[in-house]
């Protein structure tokens, strides 16, 4: 069960990285207008969760 959890977190981490890369142009445009997309916080949080399971 732990292995499935770790694999799921890894897949989720990879998907959020991909979404962050894809949404980067949108994030740059919204930043010009004073609005910030919190994608970095989501990626960092999932990365920390994944590292907790592998440690």
N, CA, C and O atoms as a Tripos MOL2 file, in Angstrom:
@<TRIPOS>MOLECULE
protein
  220   219    55     0     0
PROTEIN
NO_CHARGES

@<TRIPOS>ATOM
      1 N           0.8190   -1.1880    0.0000 N.3       1 UNK1
      2 CA          0.0000    0.0000    0.0000 C.3       1 UNK1
      3 C           0.8720    1.2650    0.0000 C.2       1 UNK1
      4 O           0.5480    2.2580   -0.6510 O.2       1 UNK1
      5 N           1.9740    1.2070    0.7380 N.am      2 UNK2
      6 CA          2.8780    2.3620    0.7970 C.3       2 UNK2
      7 C           3.5020    2.6380   -0.5680 C.2       2 UNK2
      8 O           3.7040    3.7910   -0.9500 O.2       2 UNK2
      9 N           3.8000    1.5800   -1.2840 N.am      3 UNK3
     10 CA          4.3910    1.7430   -2.6150 C.3       3 UNK3
     11 C           3.4130    2.4360   -3.5720 C.2       3 UNK3
     12 O           3.8140    3.2920   -4.3600 O.2       3 UNK3
     13 N           2.1440    2.0660   -3.4990 N.am      4 UNK4
     14 CA          1.1190    2.7080   -4.3350 C.3       4 UNK4
     15 C           1.0010    4.1800   -3.9730 C.2       4 UNK4
     16 O           0.8600    5.0320   -4.8510 O.2       4 UNK4
     17 N           1.0570    4.4770   -2.6880 N.am      5 UNK5
     18 CA          0.9860    5.8650   -2.2200 C.3       5 UNK5
     19 C           2.1680    6.6800   -2.7640 C.2       5 UNK5
     20 O           1.9930    7.8020   -3.2410 O.2       5 UNK5
     21 N           3.3580    6.1050   -2.6870 N.am      6 UNK6
     22 CA          4.5610    6.7860   -3.1700 C.3       6 UNK6
     23 C           4.5040    7.0060   -4.6810 C.2       6 UNK6
     24 O           4.8580    8.0800   -5.1670 O.2       6 UNK6
     25 N           4.0620    5.9970   -5.4210 N.am      7 UNK7
     26 CA          3.9510    6.1160   -6.8740 C.3       7 UNK7
     27 C           2.9050    7.1620   -7.2470 C.2       7 UNK7
     28 O           3.1010    7.9320   -8.1870 O.2       7 UNK7
     29 N           1.8020    7.1910   -6.5160 N.am      8 UNK8
     30 CA          0.7500    8.1800   -6.7740 C.3       8 UNK8
     31 C           1.2530    9.5950   -6.5280 C.2       8 UNK8
     32 O           0.9770   10.4990   -7.3170 O.2       8 UNK8
     33 N           1.9870    9.7890   -5.4410 N.am      9 UNK9
     34 CA          2.5420   11.1110   -5.1610 C.3       9 UNK9
     35 C           3.5580   11.5290   -6.2210 C.2       9 UNK9
     36 O           3.6050   12.6940   -6.6180 O.2       9 UNK9
     37 N           4.3620   10.5860   -6.6720 N.am     10 UNK10
     38 CA          5.3360   10.9010   -7.7130 C.3      10 UNK10
     39 C           4.6330   11.3170   -9.0050 C.2      10 UNK10
     40 O           5.0330   12.2850   -9.6520 O.2      10 UNK10
     41 N           3.5830   10.5790   -9.3760 N.am     11 UNK11
     42 CA          2.8310   10.9130  -10.5890 C.3      11 UNK11
     43 C           2.1710   12.2830  -10.4380 C.2      11 UNK11
     44 O           2.1830   13.0830  -11.3740 O.2      11 UNK11
     45 N           1.6000   12.5570   -9.2720 N.am     12 UNK12
     46 CA          0.9810   13.8510   -9.0300 C.3      12 UNK12
     47 C           2.0080   14.9760   -9.0930 C.2      12 UNK12
     48 O           1.7240   16.0540   -9.6140 O.2      12 UNK12
     49 N           3.1930   14.7250   -8.5650 N.am     13 UNK13
     50 CA          4.2730   15.7130   -8.6110 C.3      13 UNK13
     51 C           4.6690   16.0050  -10.0630 C.2      13 UNK13
     52 O           4.8620   17.1620  -10.4360 O.2      13 UNK13
     53 N           4.7880   14.9650  -10.8660 N.am     14 UNK14
     54 CA          5.1500   15.1450  -12.2710 C.3      14 UNK14
     55 C           4.0630   15.9040  -13.0310 C.2      14 UNK14
     56 O           4.3630   16.7450  -13.8780 O.2      14 UNK14
     57 N           2.8160   15.6060  -12.7270 N.am     15 UNK15
     58 CA          1.7010   16.2990  -13.3900 C.3      15 UNK15
     59 C           1.6800   17.7700  -13.0080 C.2      15 UNK15
     60 O           1.4400   18.6260  -13.8600 O.2      15 UNK15
     61 N           1.9270   18.0780  -11.7330 N.am     16 UNK16
     62 CA          1.9300   19.4870  -11.3290 C.3      16 UNK16
     63 C           3.1000   20.2410  -11.9540 C.2      16 UNK16
     64 O           2.9720   21.4190  -12.2860 O.2      16 UNK16
     65 N           4.2320   19.5740  -12.1140 N.am     17 UNK17
     66 CA          5.3590   20.2200  -12.8060 C.3      17 UNK17
     67 C           4.9960   20.5230  -14.2510 C.2      17 UNK17
     68 O           5.2930   21.6040  -14.7580 O.2      17 UNK17
     69 N           4.3610   19.5780  -14.9050 N.am     18 UNK18
     70 CA          3.9320   19.7790  -16.2810 C.3      18 UNK18
     71 C           2.9250   20.9290  -16.3710 C.2      18 UNK18
     72 O           3.0300   21.7750  -17.2590 O.2      18 UNK18
     73 N           1.9640   20.9620  -15.4690 N.am     19 UNK19
     74 CA          0.9870   22.0570  -15.4510 C.3      19 UNK19
     75 C           1.6700   23.4030  -15.2040 C.2      19 UNK19
     76 O           1.3090   24.4090  -15.8140 O.2      19 UNK19
     77 N           2.6450   23.4140  -14.3200 N.am     20 UNK20
     78 CA          3.3800   24.6450  -14.0590 C.3      20 UNK20
     79 C           4.1130   25.1450  -15.2870 C.2      20 UNK20
     80 O           4.1430   26.3470  -15.5490 O.2      20 UNK20
     81 N           4.6980   24.2400  -16.0340 N.am     21 UNK21
     82 CA          5.4080   24.6170  -17.2570 C.3      21 UNK21
     83 C           4.4240   25.1190  -18.3110 C.2      21 UNK21
     84 O           4.6750   26.1220  -18.9790 O.2      21 UNK21
     85 N           3.3150   24.4200  -18.4500 N.am     22 UNK22
     86 CA          2.3150   24.8050  -19.4490 C.3      22 UNK22
     87 C           1.6810   26.1550  -19.0900 C.2      22 UNK22
     88 O           1.4070   26.9650  -19.9760 O.2      22 UNK22
     89 N           1.4500   26.3950  -17.8080 N.am     23 UNK23
     90 CA          0.7880   27.6270  -17.3710 C.3      23 UNK23
     91 C           1.7500   28.8010  -17.1700 C.2      23 UNK23
     92 O           1.3170   29.8970  -16.8120 O.2      23 UNK23
     93 N           3.0360   28.5870  -17.3940 N.am     24 UNK24
     94 CA          4.0130   29.6580  -17.2000 C.3      24 UNK24
     95 C           3.7010   30.9130  -18.0070 C.2      24 UNK24
     96 O           3.7550   32.0050  -17.4410 O.2      24 UNK24
     97 N           3.3800   30.8220  -19.2900 N.am     25 UNK25
     98 CA          3.0430   32.0530  -20.0300 C.3      25 UNK25
     99 C           1.8450   32.7900  -19.4250 C.2      25 UNK25
    100 O           1.8410   34.0180  -19.3410 O.2      25 UNK25
    101 N           0.8400   32.0380  -19.0100 N.am     26 UNK26
    102 CA         -0.3290   32.6580  -18.3760 C.3      26 UNK26
    103 C           0.0640   33.3210  -17.0600 C.2      26 UNK26
    104 O          -0.4130   34.4120  -16.7490 O.2      26 UNK26
    105 N           0.9190   32.6770  -16.2980 N.am     27 UNK27
    106 CA          1.3640   33.2500  -15.0270 C.3      27 UNK27
    107 C           2.1350   34.5500  -15.2530 C.2      27 UNK27
    108 O           2.0000   35.4940  -14.4740 O.2      27 UNK27
    109 N           2.9350   34.6040  -16.3050 N.am     28 UNK28
    110 CA          3.6840   35.8180  -16.5900 C.3      28 UNK28
    111 C           2.7540   36.9640  -16.9880 C.2      28 UNK28
    112 O           2.9790   38.1130  -16.6060 O.2      28 UNK28
    113 N           1.7220   36.6530  -17.7480 N.am     29 UNK29
    114 CA          0.7590   37.6840  -18.1600 C.3      29 UNK29
    115 C          -0.0310   38.1840  -16.9540 C.2      29 UNK29
    116 O          -0.2100   39.3900  -16.7820 O.2      29 UNK29
    117 N          -0.4960   37.2730  -16.1320 N.am     30 UNK30
    118 CA         -1.2920   37.6970  -14.9700 C.3      30 UNK30
    119 C          -0.4500   38.4720  -13.9690 C.2      30 UNK30
    120 O          -0.9580   39.3500  -13.2720 O.2      30 UNK30
    121 N           0.8270   38.1510  -13.8970 N.am     31 UNK31
    122 CA          1.7110   38.8840  -12.9860 C.3      31 UNK31
    123 C           1.8160   40.3550  -13.3870 C.2      31 UNK31
    124 O           1.9250   41.2320  -12.5300 O.2      31 UNK31
    125 N           1.7840   40.6180  -14.6890 N.am     32 UNK32
    126 CA          1.8210   42.0110  -15.1650 C.3      32 UNK32
    127 C           0.6250   42.8110  -14.6880 C.2      32 UNK32
    128 O           0.7220   44.0190  -14.4740 O.2      32 UNK32
    129 N          -0.5070   42.1330  -14.5200 N.am     33 UNK33
    130 CA         -1.7220   42.8010  -14.0820 C.3      33 UNK33
    131 C          -1.9030   42.7580  -12.5700 C.2      33 UNK33
    132 O          -2.9450   43.1640  -12.0550 O.2      33 UNK33
    133 N          -0.9030   42.2740  -11.8680 N.am     34 UNK34
    134 CA         -0.9370   42.2790  -10.4090 C.3      34 UNK34
    135 C          -1.6030   41.0660   -9.7900 C.2      34 UNK34
    136 O          -1.8550   41.0480   -8.5850 O.2      34 UNK34
    137 N          -1.8860   40.0700  -10.5790 N.am     35 UNK35
    138 CA         -2.4970   38.8500  -10.0630 C.3      35 UNK35
    139 C          -1.4800   37.7350  -10.1570 C.2      35 UNK35
    140 O          -0.7910   37.5990  -11.1680 O.2      35 UNK35
    141 N          -1.3820   36.9300   -9.1010 N.am     36 UNK36
    142 CA         -0.3720   35.8800   -9.0610 C.3      36 UNK36
    143 C          -1.0220   34.5100   -8.9680 C.2      36 UNK36
    144 O          -1.9000   34.2920   -8.1330 O.2      36 UNK36
    145 N          -0.5990   33.5880   -9.8180 N.am     37 UNK37
    146 CA         -1.0930   32.2120   -9.7520 C.3      37 UNK37
    147 C          -0.2580   31.4380   -8.7280 C.2      37 UNK37
    148 O           0.9700   31.4940   -8.7820 O.2      37 UNK37
    149 N          -0.8860   30.7260   -7.8070 N.am     38 UNK38
    150 CA         -0.1520   30.0290   -6.7500 C.3      38 UNK38
    151 C           0.3710   28.6490   -7.1450 C.2      38 UNK38
    152 O           0.3850   27.7350   -6.3220 O.2      38 UNK38
    153 N           0.7920   28.4960   -8.3760 N.am     39 UNK39
    154 CA          1.2460   27.1930   -8.8570 C.3      39 UNK39
    155 C           2.5140   26.7530   -8.1210 C.2      39 UNK39
    156 O           2.6860   25.5690   -7.8310 O.2      39 UNK39
    157 N           3.3920   27.6950   -7.8220 N.am     40 UNK40
    158 CA          4.6400   27.3350   -7.1490 C.3      40 UNK40
    159 C           4.3840   26.7160   -5.7870 C.2      40 UNK40
    160 O           5.0770   25.7790   -5.3880 O.2      40 UNK40
    161 N           3.4010   27.2300   -5.0770 N.am     41 UNK41
    162 CA          3.0880   26.6700   -3.7550 C.3      41 UNK41
    163 C           2.5790   25.2400   -3.8600 C.2      41 UNK41
    164 O           2.8970   24.4000   -3.0190 O.2      41 UNK41
    165 N           1.7910   24.9650   -4.8880 N.am     42 UNK42
    166 CA          1.2510   23.6130   -5.0820 C.3      42 UNK42
    167 C           2.3900   22.6420   -5.3940 C.2      42 UNK42
    168 O           2.4530   21.5540   -4.8230 O.2      42 UNK42
    169 N           3.2760   23.0280   -6.2850 N.am     43 UNK43
    170 CA          4.4010   22.1630   -6.6540 C.3      43 UNK43
    171 C           5.3070   21.9010   -5.4540 C.2      43 UNK43
    172 O           5.7310   20.7660   -5.2350 O.2      43 UNK43
    173 N           5.6020   22.9270   -4.6880 N.am     44 UNK44
    174 CA          6.4720   22.7670   -3.5170 C.3      44 UNK44
    175 C           5.8220   21.8570   -2.4750 C.2      44 UNK44
    176 O           6.4930   21.0030   -1.8970 O.2      44 UNK44
    177 N           4.5360   22.0320   -2.2350 N.am     45 UNK45
    178 CA          3.8290   21.2100   -1.2480 C.3      45 UNK45
    179 C           3.8330   19.7380   -1.6420 C.2      45 UNK45
    180 O           4.0910   18.8720   -0.8070 O.2      45 UNK45
    181 N           3.5500   19.4530   -2.9040 N.am     46 UNK46
    182 CA          3.5370   18.0570   -3.3540 C.3      46 UNK46
    183 C           4.9420   17.4760   -3.3430 C.2      46 UNK46
    184 O           5.1240   16.3000   -3.0280 O.2      46 UNK46
    185 N           5.9290   18.2820   -3.6820 N.am     47 UNK47
    186 CA          7.3180   17.8130   -3.6390 C.3      47 UNK47
    187 C           7.7150   17.4300   -2.2140 C.2      47 UNK47
    188 O           8.3610   16.4050   -2.0000 O.2      47 UNK47
    189 N           7.3300   18.2480   -1.2510 N.am     48 UNK48
    190 CA          7.6440   17.9430    0.1500 C.3      48 UNK48
    191 C           6.9510   16.6690    0.6070 C.2      48 UNK48
    192 O           7.5500   15.8570    1.3130 O.2      48 UNK48
    193 N           5.6970   16.4860    0.2140 N.am     49 UNK49
    194 CA          4.9770   15.2610    0.5660 C.3      49 UNK49
    195 C           5.6570   14.0380   -0.0360 C.2      49 UNK49
    196 O           5.7930   13.0090    0.6250 O.2      49 UNK49
    197 N           6.0810   14.1510   -1.2880 N.am     50 UNK50
    198 CA          6.7590   13.0240   -1.9290 C.3      50 UNK50
    199 C           8.0770   12.7240   -1.2420 C.2      50 UNK50
    200 O           8.4060   11.5580   -1.0220 O.2      50 UNK50
    201 N           8.8380   13.7550   -0.8970 N.am     51 UNK51
    202 CA         10.1200   13.5340   -0.2270 C.3      51 UNK51
    203 C           9.9350   12.9070    1.1510 C.2      51 UNK51
    204 O          10.7900   12.1440    1.5990 O.2      51 UNK51
    205 N           8.8330   13.2170    1.8260 N.am     52 UNK52
    206 CA          8.5490   12.6010    3.1230 C.3      52 UNK52
    207 C           8.3450   11.0960    2.9800 C.2      52 UNK52
    208 O           8.7480   10.3290    3.8550 O.2      52 UNK52
    209 N           7.7300   10.6740    1.8950 N.am     53 UNK53
    210 CA          7.4710    9.2520    1.7130 C.3      53 UNK53
    211 C           8.7150    8.4910    1.2760 C.2      53 UNK53
    212 O           8.8280    7.2920    1.5310 O.2      53 UNK53
    213 N           9.6500    9.1730    0.6190 N.am     54 UNK54
    214 CA         10.8550    8.4770    0.1720 C.3      54 UNK54
    215 C          11.9620    8.4890    1.2210 C.2      54 UNK54
    216 O          12.9230    7.7280    1.1130 O.2      54 UNK54
    217 N          11.8410    9.3310    2.2180 N.am     55 UNK55
    218 CA         12.8840    9.4230    3.2410 C.3      55 UNK55
    219 C          12.7570    8.3490    4.2870 C.2      55 UNK55
    220 O          13.5630    8.2940    5.2160 O.2      55 UNK55
@<TRIPOS>BOND
     1     1     2 1
     2     2     3 1
     3     3     4 2
     4     3     5 am
     5     5     6 1
     6     6     7 1
     7     7     8 2
     8     7     9 am
     9     9    10 1
    10    10    11 1
    11    11    12 2
    12    11    13 am
    13    13    14 1
    14    14    15 1
    15    15    16 2
    16    15    17 am
    17    17    18 1
    18    18    19 1
    19    19    20 2
    20    19    21 am
    21    21    22 1
    22    22    23 1
    23    23    24 2
    24    23    25 am
    25    25    26 1
    26    26    27 1
    27    27    28 2
    28    27    29 am
    29    29    30 1
    30    30    31 1
    31    31    32 2
    32    31    33 am
    33    33    34 1
    34    34    35 1
    35    35    36 2
    36    35    37 am
    37    37    38 1
    38    38    39 1
    39    39    40 2
    40    39    41 am
    41    41    42 1
    42    42    43 1
    43    43    44 2
    44    43    45 am
    45    45    46 1
    46    46    47 1
    47    47    48 2
    48    47    49 am
    49    49    50 1
    50    50    51 1
    51    51    52 2
    52    51    53 am
    53    53    54 1
    54    54    55 1
    55    55    56 2
    56    55    57 am
    57    57    58 1
    58    58    59 1
    59    59    60 2
    60    59    61 am
    61    61    62 1
    62    62    63 1
    63    63    64 2
    64    63    65 am
    65    65    66 1
    66    66    67 1
    67    67    68 2
    68    67    69 am
    69    69    70 1
    70    70    71 1
    71    71    72 2
    72    71    73 am
    73    73    74 1
    74    74    75 1
    75    75    76 2
    76    75    77 am
    77    77    78 1
    78    78    79 1
    79    79    80 2
    80    79    81 am
    81    81    82 1
    82    82    83 1
    83    83    84 2
    84    83    85 am
    85    85    86 1
    86    86    87 1
    87    87    88 2
    88    87    89 am
    89    89    90 1
    90    90    91 1
    91    91    92 2
    92    91    93 am
    93    93    94 1
    94    94    95 1
    95    95    96 2
    96    95    97 am
    97    97    98 1
    98    98    99 1
    99    99   100 2
   100    99   101 am
   101   101   102 1
   102   102   103 1
   103   103   104 2
   104   103   105 am
   105   105   106 1
   106   106   107 1
   107   107   108 2
   108   107   109 am
   109   109   110 1
   110   110   111 1
   111   111   112 2
   112   111   113 am
   113   113   114 1
   114   114   115 1
   115   115   116 2
   116   115   117 am
   117   117   118 1
   118   118   119 1
   119   119   120 2
   120   119   121 am
   121   121   122 1
   122   122   123 1
   123   123   124 2
   124   123   125 am
   125   125   126 1
   126   126   127 1
   127   127   128 2
   128   127   129 am
   129   129   130 1
   130   130   131 1
   131   131   132 2
   132   131   133 am
   133   133   134 1
   134   134   135 1
   135   135   136 2
   136   135   137 am
   137   137   138 1
   138   138   139 1
   139   139   140 2
   140   139   141 am
   141   141   142 1
   142   142   143 1
   143   143   144 2
   144   143   145 am
   145   145   146 1
   146   146   147 1
   147   147   148 2
   148   147   149 am
   149   149   150 1
   150   150   151 1
   151   151   152 2
   152   151   153 am
   153   153   154 1
   154   154   155 1
   155   155   156 2
   156   155   157 am
   157   157   158 1
   158   158   159 1
   159   159   160 2
   160   159   161 am
   161   161   162 1
   162   162   163 1
   163   163   164 2
   164   163   165 am
   165   165   166 1
   166   166   167 1
   167   167   168 2
   168   167   169 am
   169   169   170 1
   170   170   171 1
   171   171   172 2
   172   171   173 am
   173   173   174 1
   174   174   175 1
   175   175   176 2
   176   175   177 am
   177   177   178 1
   178   178   179 1
   179   179   180 2
   180   179   181 am
   181   181   182 1
   182   182   183 1
   183   183   184 2
   184   183   185 am
   185   185   186 1
   186   186   187 1
   187   187   188 2
   188   187   189 am
   189   189   190 1
   190   190   191 1
   191   191   192 2
   192   191   193 am
   193   193   194 1
   194   194   195 1
   195   195   196 2
   196   195   197 am
   197   197   198 1
   198   198   199 1
   199   199   200 2
   200   199   201 am
   201   201   202 1
   202   202   203 1
   203   203   204 2
   204   203   205 am
   205   205   206 1
   206   206   207 1
   207   207   208 2
   208   207   209 am
   209   209   210 1
   210   210   211 1
   211   211   212 2
   212   211   213 am
   213   213   214 1
   214   214   215 1
   215   215   216 2
   216   215   217 am
   217   217   218 1
   218   218   219 1
   219   219   220 2
@<TRIPOS>SUBSTRUCTURE
     1 UNK1         2 RESIDUE 1 A UNK
     2 UNK2         6 RESIDUE 1 A UNK
     3 UNK3        10 RESIDUE 1 A UNK
     4 UNK4        14 RESIDUE 1 A UNK
     5 UNK5        18 RESIDUE 1 A UNK
     6 UNK6        22 RESIDUE 1 A UNK
     7 UNK7        26 RESIDUE 1 A UNK
     8 UNK8        30 RESIDUE 1 A UNK
     9 UNK9        34 RESIDUE 1 A UNK
    10 UNK10       38 RESIDUE 1 A UNK
    11 UNK11       42 RESIDUE 1 A UNK
    12 UNK12       46 RESIDUE 1 A UNK
    13 UNK13       50 RESIDUE 1 A UNK
    14 UNK14       54 RESIDUE 1 A UNK
    15 UNK15       58 RESIDUE 1 A UNK
    16 UNK16       62 RESIDUE 1 A UNK
    17 UNK17       66 RESIDUE 1 A UNK
    18 UNK18       70 RESIDUE 1 A UNK
    19 UNK19       74 RESIDUE 1 A UNK
    20 UNK20       78 RESIDUE 1 A UNK
    21 UNK21       82 RESIDUE 1 A UNK
    22 UNK22       86 RESIDUE 1 A UNK
    23 UNK23       90 RESIDUE 1 A UNK
    24 UNK24       94 RESIDUE 1 A UNK
    25 UNK25       98 RESIDUE 1 A UNK
    26 UNK26      102 RESIDUE 1 A UNK
    27 UNK27      106 RESIDUE 1 A UNK
    28 UNK28      110 RESIDUE 1 A UNK
    29 UNK29      114 RESIDUE 1 A UNK
    30 UNK30      118 RESIDUE 1 A UNK
    31 UNK31      122 RESIDUE 1 A UNK
    32 UNK32      126 RESIDUE 1 A UNK
    33 UNK33      130 RESIDUE 1 A UNK
    34 UNK34      134 RESIDUE 1 A UNK
    35 UNK35      138 RESIDUE 1 A UNK
    36 UNK36      142 RESIDUE 1 A UNK
    37 UNK37      146 RESIDUE 1 A UNK
    38 UNK38      150 RESIDUE 1 A UNK
    39 UNK39      154 RESIDUE 1 A UNK
    40 UNK40      158 RESIDUE 1 A UNK
    41 UNK41      162 RESIDUE 1 A UNK
    42 UNK42      166 RESIDUE 1 A UNK
    43 UNK43      170 RESIDUE 1 A UNK
    44 UNK44      174 RESIDUE 1 A UNK
    45 UNK45      178 RESIDUE 1 A UNK
    46 UNK46      182 RESIDUE 1 A UNK
    47 UNK47      186 RESIDUE 1 A UNK
    48 UNK48      190 RESIDUE 1 A UNK
    49 UNK49      194 RESIDUE 1 A UNK
    50 UNK50      198 RESIDUE 1 A UNK
    51 UNK51      202 RESIDUE 1 A UNK
    52 UNK52      206 RESIDUE 1 A UNK
    53 UNK53      210 RESIDUE 1 A UNK
    54 UNK54      214 RESIDUE 1 A UNK
    55 UNK55      218 RESIDUE 1 A UNK
